[in-house]
Amino acid sequence: MEKKPIVVFDGSVKSKVIRSLGFRKNKDSKLVDANGKLATTQCYESITSDDFGGVLQGSKIPIKNNDSELVKYFISGKC
């Protein structure tokens, strides 16, 4: 099985990571794509730049930066 890299980052580079993924903040600090469409989690919830914790592996679906959200994705991959 091929190992895929995992990128870990802290708040000091969060805005660079967000931009490198093609997202930006709208007037409400919610993440939007290049077309202005809201970026949503796997559960179809919008996400703010403060809540951004990364993306699901192999996708551009953002996940929130909180313990329960991160554990949920790593263990089950479900909402």
Buried (B, 14 or more C-beta within 10 A) or exposed (E): EEEEEEEEEEEEEBBEBBEEBEBBBBEEEBBBEEEEEBBBBBEEEBBBBEBBBBBEEEEEBBBBBEEEBBEBBEEEEEE
